[in-house]
């Protein structure tokens, strides 16, 4: 983990023009760097105090060519996260009382869409006037998150926000949108946000999803148990595009 964060810090320390080489031109480009931006939450201006680097890493691996150390550590980290993710999916299948091979096949996990989002939150002189990441849920099946030990992540439950105090060298598991849909609501996609402070914070999320070509809907066996599907089915690639282009969140698919 230390090597991963060192490589991320090396990338974030590149000059502004160097980082802009990797900005991308579209929200679906496989490599996308973004610096500071402004957003409204709601009707009140906040500074979005974050730099991020988005990397599609499966089924095809993408990474900036500099610094060289970033590609080296990300390749290894992606392989380890991939192995862990398949083990977690087996445990999820057991919890839902579904056959492993059925889940693999229906979600297209052999060509699972996976991406890293590397986040860098510089020290913020006025943290009450800024936010690191606005409240949201993640788009895939689940997210595996590591951080450099500086707090900031919060989760929402019944209208209240709670700090996620995970120890150093640990990994946080977040349920995401496609798992909520596939489980017919048994798992709930986690609303979370990131606050900033006067200390430097870094995190790296691996989002693990079905294949982009998969039509994701509630598992047939769970629909039979529940009497109906609680969510509409949709091709995962279309889900991503509608979210980014039209702001269609998971609540749109409840029925």
Secondary structure, 3 states (H helix, E strand, C coil): CHHHHHHHHHHHCCCHHHHHCCCCCCCCCCEEEECCEEEECCCCEEEECCEEEEEEEECCCCCCCCCHHHHHHHHHHHHHHHHHHHHHHHHHHHHCCCCHHHHHHHHCHHHCCEEEEEEEECCCCCHHHEECEEEECCCCCEEEEEECCCCCEEEEECCEEEECCCCCCCCEEEECHHHHHHCCCCCCCCCEEECCCCCCEEEEEEEECCCCCCEECCCHHHHHHHCCCCECCEEHHHHHHHHHHHCCCHHHHEC
